[in-house]
Amino acid sequence: MHIRKPLRFSALAIAAAVVAACSAPAPTLQKTEMLPADGGEVGKAFAELQSALGAGDDAHASKLLDPKWRVNGDGSGYFAVIKTLKPTGGKRQGDRATLFVQDEHYAEFNATHGPSGWYFDLPMPLFLTTDEKTDCIAKPQQFPCGASSAPDSQVSGYVTETQVNHLTNETTLVKEPLFDGFATRVVSNGSKKPTATRLILSATAVNPEVLALNTNPSSVASALNYVLTLDIAPDGKSAHGKYNGFSGRREFDVKDGAGLTLDTTQPKRLHGRVTADVKDAGKLDAMFDVGIASQYEGQ
């Protein structure tokens, strides 16, 4: 293991705690746990879905999917995509989980635990992109060196969105839990001066292998569902947010005392809460306690 000195980031007001008043009770910071290598019960449900799709049992396959999905004669197409995928672990927080799967590509399935067991949000996985592995001995501060997600980093919260079924014009209020994330310090390419701390929170768990094979934090976030990117100013008193969800991409701003709470007294941790009413999307409320040991040069 390569040991390095703690990275100081004085412009982020590490020595100060920024305390903001939030009107709603703060969500509890719940623990996100790692699934076993075979995915445990979530992995068993995935194997059952593969078997049902392979056998052409549309009715059984549909029971293993979110109720809004039905397999009606198109199961062979789904099976062709997922038949070679094998579980490699995952993460769970309460009734929500992300199963990591892999063949020649990295992919993930989001799942929910209901009265009849685990079922998956979609019949198709989220395929993840990779870049290259950084030499963390030669460049110990460069992202993703030192960056980590759950269980080291803990995230709890939700985004509430109004979703419209364009076929029936029915609206549904959907509450998406945010339960994983990571953060990195951002510095300018030229002067190396700090420009922000970039915090990324997601409703899909972050695969640590994929995180280690990306040199840009935004590349990791782009493949996930329901993602919040929060660029926190160097003084810790304001942040610019970008939320990408069902309603598309929306931007917003939060400030100390009006949606942003930070405690940056720990040199390598960022602890706090963000709340916002995101225009044309919904409400956001999330707590986080994440590591900030890595540094990214860029925008």
Phi and psi restraints in degrees (value plus and minus 20) as a CYANA .aco file:
   2 HIS   PHI    -108.1   -68.1
   2 HIS   PSI     103.3   143.3
   3 ILE   PHI    -124.0   -84.0
   3 ILE   PSI     112.3   152.3
   4 ARG   PHI    -152.5  -112.5
   4 ARG   PSI     140.4   180.4
   5 LYS   PHI     -89.5   -49.5
   5 LYS   PSI     130.7   170.7
   6 PRO   PHI     -78.5   -38.5
   6 PRO   PSI     116.2   156.2
   7 LEU   PHI    -104.6   -64.6
   7 LEU   PSI     100.7   140.7
   8 ARG   PHI    -110.6   -70.6
   8 ARG   PSI     120.3   160.3
   9 PHE   PHI    -156.4  -116.4
   9 PHE   PSI      50.4    90.4
  10 SER   PHI     -79.6   -39.6
  10 SER   PSI     -51.7   -11.7
  11 ALA   PHI     -88.3   -48.3
  11 ALA   PSI     -33.8     6.2
  12 LEU   PHI    -107.3   -67.3
  12 LEU   PSI     -11.3    28.7
  13 ALA   PHI      36.5    76.5
  13 ALA   PSI      30.4    70.4
  14 ILE   PHI     -78.2   -38.2
  14 ILE   PSI     -53.5   -13.5
  15 ALA   PHI    -102.0   -62.0
  15 ALA   PSI     -23.4    16.6
  16 ALA   PHI    -136.0   -96.0
  16 ALA   PSI     129.4   169.4
  17 ALA   PHI    -125.4   -85.4
  17 ALA   PSI     109.5   149.5
  18 VAL   PHI    -121.1   -81.1
  18 VAL   PSI      96.3   136.3
  19 VAL   PHI    -133.1   -93.1
  19 VAL   PSI     106.9   146.9
  20 ALA   PHI    -143.4  -103.4
  20 ALA   PSI     129.1   169.1
  21 ALA   PHI    -110.3   -70.3
  21 ALA   PSI     106.9   146.9
  22 CYS   PHI    -138.3   -98.3
  22 CYS   PSI     113.7   153.7
  23 SER   PHI     -91.7   -51.7
  23 SER   PSI     -55.2   -15.2
  24 ALA   PHI    -109.7   -69.7
  24 ALA   PSI     130.6   170.6
  25 PRO   PHI     -79.8   -39.8
  25 PRO   PSI     119.1   159.1
  26 ALA   PHI     -90.0   -50.0
  26 ALA   PSI     120.5   160.5
  27 PRO   PHI     -86.5   -46.5
  27 PRO   PSI     132.2   172.2
  28 THR   PHI     -94.5   -54.5
  28 THR   PSI     116.2   156.2
  29 LEU   PHI     -99.7   -59.7
  29 LEU   PSI      75.7   115.7
  30 GLN   PHI    -104.3   -64.3
  30 GLN   PSI     137.3   177.3
  31 LYS   PHI    -107.1   -67.1
  31 LYS   PSI     111.4   151.4
  32 THR   PHI    -115.9   -75.9
  32 THR   PSI     110.0   150.0
  33 GLU   PHI    -131.7   -91.7
  33 GLU   PSI     132.0   172.0
  34 MET   PHI    -102.3   -62.3
  34 MET   PSI     117.9   157.9
  35 LEU   PHI    -100.4   -60.4
  35 LEU   PSI     135.3   175.3
  36 PRO   PHI     -85.2   -45.2
  36 PRO   PSI     149.5   189.5
  37 ALA   PHI     -77.4   -37.4
  37 ALA   PSI     -53.3   -13.3
  38 ASP   PHI    -108.3   -68.3
  38 ASP   PSI     -15.9    24.1
  39 GLY   PHI      64.9   104.9
  39 GLY   PSI     -24.4    15.6
  40 GLY   PHI      37.8    77.8
  40 GLY   PSI    -156.2  -116.2
  41 GLU   PHI     -85.5   -45.5
  41 GLU   PSI     -51.9   -11.9
  42 VAL   PHI     -89.3   -49.3
  42 VAL   PSI     -58.7   -18.7
  43 GLY   PHI     -84.4   -44.4
  43 GLY   PSI     -57.6   -17.6
  44 LYS   PHI     -84.5   -44.5
  44 LYS   PSI     -61.1   -21.1
  45 ALA   PHI     -83.5   -43.5
  45 ALA   PSI     -56.4   -16.4
  46 PHE   PHI     -87.2   -47.2
  46 PHE   PSI     -61.9   -21.9
  47 ALA   PHI     -81.8   -41.8
  47 ALA   PSI     -56.8   -16.8
  48 GLU   PHI     -86.8   -46.8
  48 GLU   PSI     -59.0   -19.0
  49 LEU   PHI     -85.1   -45.1
  49 LEU   PSI     -63.1   -23.1
  50 GLN   PHI     -79.1   -39.1
  50 GLN   PSI     -65.0   -25.0
  51 SER   PHI     -83.6   -43.6
  51 SER   PSI     -62.8   -22.8
  52 ALA   PHI     -85.7   -45.7
  52 ALA   PSI     -63.1   -23.1
  53 LEU   PHI     -86.7   -46.7
  53 LEU   PSI     -59.2   -19.2
  54 GLY   PHI     -86.6   -46.6
  54 GLY   PSI     -51.4   -11.4
  55 ALA   PHI    -107.4   -67.4
  55 ALA   PSI     -23.7    16.3
  56 GLY   PHI      54.8    94.8
  56 GLY   PSI       0.7    40.7
  57 ASP   PHI    -108.8   -68.8
  57 ASP   PSI      61.7   101.7
  58 ASP   PHI     -82.1   -42.1
  58 ASP   PSI     -56.8   -16.8
  59 ALA   PHI     -84.3   -44.3
  59 ALA   PSI     -65.8   -25.8
  60 HIS   PHI     -89.7   -49.7
  60 HIS   PSI     -59.5   -19.5
  61 ALA   PHI     -80.7   -40.7
  61 ALA   PSI     -58.8   -18.8
  62 SER   PHI     -83.9   -43.9
  62 SER   PSI     -51.1   -11.1
  63 LYS   PHI     -90.3   -50.3
  63 LYS   PSI     -37.7     2.3
  64 LEU   PHI    -118.0   -78.0
  64 LEU   PSI      -9.6    30.4
  65 LEU   PHI    -142.1  -102.1
  65 LEU   PSI     138.8   178.8
  66 ASP   PHI     -70.5   -30.5
  66 ASP   PSI     120.8   160.8
  67 PRO   PHI     -74.2   -34.2
  67 PRO   PSI     -42.7    -2.7
  68 LYS   PHI     -95.0   -55.0
  68 LYS   PSI     -30.8     9.2
  69 TRP   PHI    -124.8   -84.8
  69 TRP   PSI     120.9   160.9
  70 ARG   PHI    -157.0  -117.0
  70 ARG   PSI     114.7   154.7
  71 VAL   PHI    -112.3   -72.3
  71 VAL   PSI      90.3   130.3
  72 ASN   PHI    -144.3  -104.3
  72 ASN   PSI      59.2    99.2
  73 GLY   PHI      60.0   100.0
  73 GLY   PSI     -21.0    19.0
  74 ASP   PHI    -131.6   -91.6
  74 ASP   PSI      -3.7    36.3
  75 GLY   PHI     -85.4   -45.4
  75 GLY   PSI     -50.3   -10.3
  76 SER   PHI     -83.8   -43.8
  76 SER   PSI     -53.8   -13.8
  77 GLY   PHI     -86.7   -46.7
  77 GLY   PSI     -62.7   -22.7
  78 TYR   PHI     -84.7   -44.7
  78 TYR   PSI     -61.9   -21.9
  79 PHE   PHI     -83.5   -43.5
  79 PHE   PSI     -57.0   -17.0
  80 ALA   PHI     -80.3   -40.3
  80 ALA   PSI     -50.4   -10.4
  81 VAL   PHI    -102.7   -62.7
  81 VAL   PSI     -58.9   -18.9
  82 ILE   PHI    -121.9   -81.9
  82 ILE   PSI     -24.6    15.4
  83 LYS   PHI     -83.2   -43.2
  83 LYS   PSI     -47.7    -7.7
  84 THR   PHI    -117.8   -77.8
  84 THR   PSI     -20.4    19.6
  85 LEU   PHI     -97.6   -57.6
  85 LEU   PSI     117.3   157.3
  86 LYS   PHI    -146.9  -106.9
  86 LYS   PSI     118.3   158.3
  87 PRO   PHI     -81.0   -41.0
  87 PRO   PSI     122.6   162.6
  88 THR   PHI    -149.5  -109.5
  88 THR   PSI      -5.1    34.9
  89 GLY   PHI     105.4   145.4
  89 GLY   PSI    -175.3  -135.3
  90 GLY   PHI     134.2   174.2
  90 GLY   PSI    -189.6  -149.6
  91 LYS   PHI    -159.8  -119.8
  91 LYS   PSI     131.8   171.8
  92 ARG   PHI    -160.4  -120.4
  92 ARG   PSI     120.7   160.7
  93 GLN   PHI    -155.8  -115.8
  93 GLN   PSI      85.4   125.4
  94 GLY   PHI      44.0    84.0
  94 GLY   PSI    -144.0  -104.0
  95 ASP   PHI    -111.4   -71.4
  95 ASP   PSI     -11.9    28.1
  96 ARG   PHI    -137.5   -97.5
  96 ARG   PSI     124.5   164.5
  97 ALA   PHI    -171.5  -131.5
  97 ALA   PSI     138.0   178.0
  98 THR   PHI    -143.5  -103.5
  98 THR   PSI     105.8   145.8
  99 LEU   PHI    -116.9   -76.9
  99 LEU   PSI     104.4   144.4
 100 PHE   PHI    -104.8   -64.8
 100 PHE   PSI     111.7   151.7
 101 VAL   PHI    -152.5  -112.5
 101 VAL   PSI     141.9   181.9
 102 GLN   PHI    -181.6  -141.6
 102 GLN   PSI     122.1   162.1
 103 ASP   PHI    -148.0  -108.0
 103 ASP   PSI    -128.6   -88.6
 104 GLU   PHI    -103.4   -63.4
 104 GLU   PSI     -28.0    12.0
 105 HIS   PHI    -143.6  -103.6
 105 HIS   PSI     137.9   177.9
 106 TYR   PHI    -109.5   -69.5
 106 TYR   PSI     118.9   158.9
 107 ALA   PHI    -171.1  -131.1
 107 ALA   PSI     147.4   187.4
 108 GLU   PHI    -165.3  -125.3
 108 GLU   PSI     130.1   170.1
 109 PHE   PHI    -142.9  -102.9
 109 PHE   PSI     109.8   149.8
 110 ASN   PHI    -106.2   -66.2
 110 ASN   PSI     122.7   162.7
 111 ALA   PHI    -160.9  -120.9
 111 ALA   PSI     135.4   175.4
 112 THR   PHI    -147.3  -107.3
 112 THR   PSI     122.9   162.9
 113 HIS   PHI    -116.3   -76.3
 113 HIS   PSI      99.6   139.6
 114 GLY   PHI    -137.0   -97.0
 114 GLY   PSI    -192.1  -152.1
 115 PRO   PHI     -77.4   -37.4
 115 PRO   PSI     -50.0   -10.0
 116 SER   PHI    -120.0   -80.0
 116 SER   PSI     -12.8    27.2
 117 GLY   PHI      94.7   134.7
 117 GLY   PSI    -181.3  -141.3
 118 TRP   PHI    -101.7   -61.7
 118 TRP   PSI     119.9   159.9
 119 TYR   PHI    -159.7  -119.7
 119 TYR   PSI     138.1   178.1
 120 PHE   PHI    -123.6   -83.6
 120 PHE   PSI     126.6   166.6
 121 ASP   PHI     -83.0   -43.0
 121 ASP   PSI     -59.5   -19.5
 122 LEU   PHI    -158.0  -118.0
 122 LEU   PSI     133.3   173.3
 123 PRO   PHI     -98.5   -58.5
 123 PRO   PSI     -30.7     9.3
 124 MET   PHI    -137.2   -97.2
 124 MET   PSI     125.0   165.0
 125 PRO   PHI    -101.8   -61.8
 125 PRO   PSI     148.8   188.8
 126 LEU   PHI    -109.3   -69.3
 126 LEU   PSI      98.4   138.4
 127 PHE   PHI    -108.3   -68.3
 127 PHE   PSI     114.7   154.7
 128 LEU   PHI    -126.1   -86.1
 128 LEU   PSI     124.9   164.9
 129 THR   PHI    -118.5   -78.5
 129 THR   PSI     130.2   170.2
 130 THR   PHI    -146.5  -106.5
 130 THR   PSI     136.9   176.9
 131 ASP   PHI    -132.2   -92.2
 131 ASP   PSI    -112.4   -72.4
 132 GLU   PHI    -173.3  -133.3
 132 GLU   PSI     140.5   180.5
 133 LYS   PHI    -108.0   -68.0
 133 LYS   PSI     109.0   149.0
 134 THR   PHI    -101.6   -61.6
 134 THR   PSI     121.1   161.1
 135 ASP   PHI     -98.1   -58.1
 135 ASP   PSI      76.8   116.8
 136 CYS   PHI     -98.4   -58.4
 136 CYS   PSI     -28.9    11.1
 137 ILE   PHI    -100.0   -60.0
 137 ILE   PSI     -61.6   -21.6
 138 ALA   PHI     -96.6   -56.6
 138 ALA   PSI     -53.1   -13.1
 139 LYS   PHI    -150.8  -110.8
 139 LYS   PSI      51.0    91.0
 140 PRO   PHI     -85.9   -45.9
 140 PRO   PSI     -40.0     0.0
 141 GLN   PHI    -114.2   -74.2
 141 GLN   PSI     -36.5     3.5
 142 GLN   PHI     -94.9   -54.9
 142 GLN   PSI     116.8   156.8
 143 PHE   PHI     -79.9   -39.9
 143 PHE   PSI     116.5   156.5
 144 PRO   PHI    -116.4   -76.4
 144 PRO   PSI      -6.4    33.6
 145 CYS   PHI     -77.3   -37.3
 145 CYS   PSI     102.4   142.4
 146 GLY   PHI      67.7   107.7
 146 GLY   PSI     -32.8     7.2
 147 ALA   PHI     -98.6   -58.6
 147 ALA   PSI     120.9   160.9
 148 SER   PHI    -168.7  -128.7
 148 SER   PSI     139.9   179.9
 149 SER   PHI    -142.8  -102.8
 149 SER   PSI    -181.4  -141.4
 150 ALA   PHI     -77.0   -37.0
 150 ALA   PSI     129.4   169.4
 151 PRO   PHI    -105.1   -65.1
 151 PRO   PSI     -25.6    14.4
 152 ASP   PHI     -83.7   -43.7
 152 ASP   PSI     -64.3   -24.3
 153 SER   PHI    -117.5   -77.5
 153 SER   PSI     113.2   153.2
 154 GLN   PHI    -133.5   -93.5
 154 GLN   PSI     114.3   154.3
 155 VAL   PHI    -155.6  -115.6
 155 VAL   PSI     113.3   153.3
 156 SER   PHI    -161.9  -121.9
 156 SER   PSI     115.8   155.8
 157 GLY   PHI     139.1   179.1
 157 GLY   PSI    -181.4  -141.4
 158 TYR   PHI    -182.4  -142.4
 158 TYR   PSI     141.3   181.3
 159 VAL   PHI    -143.7  -103.7
 159 VAL   PSI     108.2   148.2
 160 THR   PHI    -124.4   -84.4
 160 THR   PSI     103.7   143.7
 161 GLU   PHI    -146.9  -106.9
 161 GLU   PSI     128.1   168.1
 162 THR   PHI    -113.1   -73.1
 162 THR   PSI      95.0   135.0
 163 GLN   PHI    -123.9   -83.9
 163 GLN   PSI     118.4   158.4
 164 VAL   PHI    -131.7   -91.7
 164 VAL   PSI     106.9   146.9
 165 ASN   PHI    -103.4   -63.4
 165 ASN   PSI      89.7   129.7
 166 HIS   PHI     -92.5   -52.5
 166 HIS   PSI     -31.7     8.3
 167 LEU   PHI    -103.9   -63.9
 167 LEU   PSI     -56.9   -16.9
 168 THR   PHI    -131.3   -91.3
 168 THR   PSI     -29.9    10.1
 169 ASN   PHI      44.0    84.0
 169 ASN   PSI      -4.0    36.0
 170 GLU   PHI    -100.8   -60.8
 170 GLU   PSI     123.0   163.0
 171 THR   PHI    -129.1   -89.1
 171 THR   PSI     122.3   162.3
 172 THR   PHI    -153.3  -113.3
 172 THR   PSI     114.5   154.5
 173 LEU   PHI    -108.5   -68.5
 173 LEU   PSI      96.2   136.2
 174 VAL   PHI    -134.4   -94.4
 174 VAL   PSI     111.3   151.3
 175 LYS   PHI    -129.0   -89.0
 175 LYS   PSI      88.6   128.6
 176 GLU   PHI    -117.6   -77.6
 176 GLU   PSI     100.7   140.7
 177 PRO   PHI     -97.6   -57.6
 177 PRO   PSI     117.4   157.4
 178 LEU   PHI    -118.5   -78.5
 178 LEU   PSI     102.7   142.7
 179 PHE   PHI    -159.3  -119.3
 179 PHE   PSI      -7.5    32.5
 180 ASP   PHI    -171.2  -131.2
 180 ASP   PSI     145.3   185.3
 181 GLY   PHI     151.4   191.4
 181 GLY   PSI     156.3   196.3
 182 PHE   PHI    -176.7  -136.7
 182 PHE   PSI     152.2   192.2
 183 ALA   PHI    -168.0  -128.0
 183 ALA   PSI     136.8   176.8
 184 THR   PHI    -169.2  -129.2
 184 THR   PSI     131.3   171.3
 185 ARG   PHI     -99.7   -59.7
 185 ARG   PSI     123.8   163.8
 186 VAL   PHI    -135.3   -95.3
 186 VAL   PSI     110.7   150.7
 187 VAL   PHI    -146.0  -106.0
 187 VAL   PSI     136.2   176.2
 188 SER   PHI     -90.9   -50.9
 188 SER   PSI     129.2   169.2
 189 ASN   PHI     -81.6   -41.6
 189 ASN   PSI     -60.2   -20.2
 190 GLY   PHI    -104.1   -64.1
 190 GLY   PSI     -84.7   -44.7
 191 SER   PHI    -100.8   -60.8
 191 SER   PSI     -35.4     4.6
 192 LYS   PHI      46.3    86.3
 192 LYS   PSI      -5.4    34.6
 193 LYS   PHI     -94.8   -54.8
 193 LYS   PSI     126.1   166.1
 194 PRO   PHI     -86.1   -46.1
 194 PRO   PSI     113.5   153.5
 195 THR   PHI    -134.1   -94.1
 195 THR   PSI     -46.3    -6.3
 196 ALA   PHI    -193.4  -153.4
 196 ALA   PSI     147.4   187.4
 197 THR   PHI    -131.2   -91.2
 197 THR   PSI      99.8   139.8
 198 ARG   PHI    -114.6   -74.6
 198 ARG   PSI      97.1   137.1
 199 LEU   PHI    -129.0   -89.0
 199 LEU   PSI     108.5   148.5
 200 ILE   PHI    -141.6  -101.6
 200 ILE   PSI     100.5   140.5
 201 LEU   PHI    -136.3   -96.3
 201 LEU   PSI     123.8   163.8
 202 SER   PHI    -164.4  -124.4
 202 SER   PSI     131.1   171.1
 203 ALA   PHI    -105.6   -65.6
 203 ALA   PSI     -22.5    17.5
 204 THR   PHI    -138.0   -98.0
 204 THR   PSI     114.0   154.0
 205 ALA   PHI     -86.6   -46.6
 205 ALA   PSI     130.8   170.8
 206 VAL   PHI    -114.9   -74.9
 206 VAL   PSI     102.4   142.4
 207 ASN   PHI     -94.4   -54.4
 207 ASN   PSI     100.5   140.5
 208 PRO   PHI     -81.3   -41.3
 208 PRO   PSI     -49.3    -9.3
 209 GLU   PHI     -87.9   -47.9
 209 GLU   PSI     -59.3   -19.3
 210 VAL   PHI     -89.6   -49.6
 210 VAL   PSI     -59.8   -19.8
 211 LEU   PHI     -78.0   -38.0
 211 LEU   PSI     -60.4   -20.4
 212 ALA   PHI     -91.3   -51.3
 212 ALA   PSI     -36.3     3.7
 213 LEU   PHI    -128.8   -88.8
 213 LEU   PSI       7.4    47.4
 214 ASN   PHI    -152.2  -112.2
 214 ASN   PSI     117.2   157.2
 215 THR   PHI    -121.1   -81.1
 215 THR   PSI     -19.8    20.2
 216 ASN   PHI    -150.8  -110.8
 216 ASN   PSI     100.8   140.8
 217 PRO   PHI     -80.7   -40.7
 217 PRO   PSI     -51.6   -11.6
 218 SER   PHI     -88.8   -48.8
 218 SER   PSI     -47.7    -7.7
 219 SER   PHI     -86.3   -46.3
 219 SER   PSI     -57.4   -17.4
 220 VAL   PHI     -85.4   -45.4
 220 VAL   PSI     -65.8   -25.8
 221 ALA   PHI     -87.1   -47.1
 221 ALA   PSI     -52.3   -12.3
 222 SER   PHI     -84.3   -44.3
 222 SER   PSI     -43.3    -3.3
 223 ALA   PHI    -111.0   -71.0
 223 ALA   PSI     -25.6    14.4
 224 LEU   PHI    -115.5   -75.5
 224 LEU   PSI     145.0   185.0
 225 ASN   PHI    -121.4   -81.4
 225 ASN   PSI     121.8   161.8
 226 TYR   PHI      33.7    73.7
 226 TYR   PSI      58.5    98.5
 227 VAL   PHI    -141.0  -101.0
 227 VAL   PSI     113.7   153.7
 228 LEU   PHI    -130.9   -90.9
 228 LEU   PSI     106.0   146.0
 229 THR   PHI    -132.3   -92.3
 229 THR   PSI     102.0   142.0
 230 LEU   PHI    -141.1  -101.1
 230 LEU   PSI      94.6   134.6
 231 ASP   PHI    -114.9   -74.9
 231 ASP   PSI      87.3   127.3
 232 ILE   PHI    -110.0   -70.0
 232 ILE   PSI     109.2   149.2
 233 ALA   PHI     -82.1   -42.1
 233 ALA   PSI     134.4   174.4
 234 PRO   PHI     -75.4   -35.4
 234 PRO   PSI     -50.3   -10.3
 235 ASP   PHI    -104.2   -64.2
 235 ASP   PSI     -23.1    16.9
 236 GLY   PHI      54.0    94.0
 236 GLY   PSI     -10.4    29.6
 237 LYS   PHI    -124.2   -84.2
 237 LYS   PSI     -21.8    18.2
 238 SER   PHI    -177.1  -137.1
 238 SER   PSI     144.6   184.6
 239 ALA   PHI    -176.0  -136.0
 239 ALA   PSI     129.3   169.3
 240 HIS   PHI    -128.0   -88.0
 240 HIS   PSI     106.3   146.3
 241 GLY   PHI    -129.8   -89.8
 241 GLY   PSI     126.5   166.5
 242 LYS   PHI    -148.3  -108.3
 242 LYS   PSI     100.4   140.4
 243 TYR   PHI    -133.4   -93.4
 243 TYR   PSI     107.9   147.9
 244 ASN   PHI    -139.0   -99.0
 244 ASN   PSI      88.6   128.6
 245 GLY   PHI    -160.1  -120.1
 245 GLY   PSI    -173.9  -133.9
 246 PHE   PHI     -79.5   -39.5
 246 PHE   PSI     -57.6   -17.6
 247 SER   PHI    -104.2   -64.2
 247 SER   PSI     -16.1    23.9
 248 GLY   PHI      81.3   121.3
 248 GLY   PSI    -182.9  -142.9
 249 ARG   PHI    -116.0   -76.0
 249 ARG   PSI     110.1   150.1
 250 ARG   PHI    -149.8  -109.8
 250 ARG   PSI     129.2   169.2
 251 GLU   PHI    -140.0  -100.0
 251 GLU   PSI     131.9   171.9
 252 PHE   PHI    -178.2  -138.2
 252 PHE   PSI     148.3   188.3
 253 ASP   PHI    -147.6  -107.6
 253 ASP   PSI     125.2   165.2
 254 VAL   PHI    -152.3  -112.3
 254 VAL   PSI     135.0   175.0
 255 LYS   PHI    -154.9  -114.9
 255 LYS   PSI     140.9   180.9
 256 ASP   PHI     -74.9   -34.9
 256 ASP   PSI     103.9   143.9
 257 GLY   PHI      70.1   110.1
 257 GLY   PSI     -27.7    12.3
 258 ALA   PHI    -163.0  -123.0
 258 ALA   PSI      42.7    82.7
 259 GLY   PHI      89.6   129.6
 259 GLY   PSI     -28.6    11.4
 260 LEU   PHI    -146.3  -106.3
 260 LEU   PSI     106.0   146.0
 261 THR   PHI    -148.2  -108.2
 261 THR   PSI     104.4   144.4
 262 LEU   PHI    -152.2  -112.2
 262 LEU   PSI     122.0   162.0
 263 ASP   PHI    -145.5  -105.5
 263 ASP   PSI      84.4   124.4
 264 THR   PHI    -130.2   -90.2
 264 THR   PSI      11.9    51.9
 265 THR   PHI     -94.1   -54.1
 265 THR   PSI     -37.2     2.8
 266 GLN   PHI    -114.9   -74.9
 266 GLN   PSI     104.6   144.6
 267 PRO   PHI     -77.6   -37.6
 267 PRO   PSI     -53.4   -13.4
 268 LYS   PHI    -129.8   -89.8
 268 LYS   PSI      -8.7    31.3
 269 ARG   PHI    -148.4  -108.4
 269 ARG   PSI     133.5   173.5
 270 LEU   PHI    -148.5  -108.5
 270 LEU   PSI      95.1   135.1
 271 HIS   PHI    -140.7  -100.7
 271 HIS   PSI     115.0   155.0
 272 GLY   PHI     154.8   194.8
 272 GLY   PSI    -181.9  -141.9
 273 ARG   PHI    -168.0  -128.0
 273 ARG   PSI     124.0   164.0
 274 VAL   PHI    -150.7  -110.7
 274 VAL   PSI     112.3   152.3
 275 THR   PHI    -151.0  -111.0
 275 THR   PSI     124.6   164.6
 276 ALA   PHI    -185.4  -145.4
 276 ALA   PSI     130.5   170.5
 277 ASP   PHI    -119.1   -79.1
 277 ASP   PSI      86.7   126.7
 278 VAL   PHI    -107.8   -67.8
 278 VAL   PSI      98.4   138.4
 279 LYS   PHI     -76.8   -36.8
 279 LYS   PSI     113.2   153.2
 280 ASP   PHI      43.6    83.6
 280 ASP   PSI      -6.8    33.2
 281 ALA   PHI    -147.1  -107.1
 281 ALA   PSI     -94.7   -54.7
 282 GLY   PHI     147.8   187.8
 282 GLY   PSI    -181.2  -141.2
 283 LYS   PHI    -116.1   -76.1
 283 LYS   PSI     124.0   164.0
 284 LEU   PHI    -144.5  -104.5
 284 LEU   PSI     114.2   154.2
 285 ASP   PHI    -172.8  -132.8
 285 ASP   PSI      92.1   132.1
 286 ALA   PHI    -166.0  -126.0
 286 ALA   PSI     124.2   164.2
 287 MET   PHI    -129.8   -89.8
 287 MET   PSI     134.6   174.6
 288 PHE   PHI    -172.3  -132.3
 288 PHE   PSI     129.7   169.7
 289 ASP   PHI    -164.0  -124.0
 289 ASP   PSI      76.3   116.3
 290 VAL   PHI    -147.3  -107.3
 290 VAL   PSI     136.4   176.4
 291 GLY   PHI     -99.0   -59.0
 291 GLY   PSI     128.1   168.1
 292 ILE   PHI    -153.2  -113.2
 292 ILE   PSI      31.7    71.7
 293 ALA   PHI    -108.6   -68.6
 293 ALA   PSI     -36.2     3.8
 294 SER   PHI    -118.8   -78.8
 294 SER   PSI     147.0   187.0
 295 GLN   PHI    -157.1  -117.1
 295 GLN   PSI     112.1   152.1
 296 TYR   PHI    -135.5   -95.5
 296 TYR   PSI     110.8   150.8
 297 GLU   PHI    -118.7   -78.7
 297 GLU   PSI      95.0   135.0
 298 GLY   PHI     134.3   174.3
 298 GLY   PSI    -180.8  -140.8
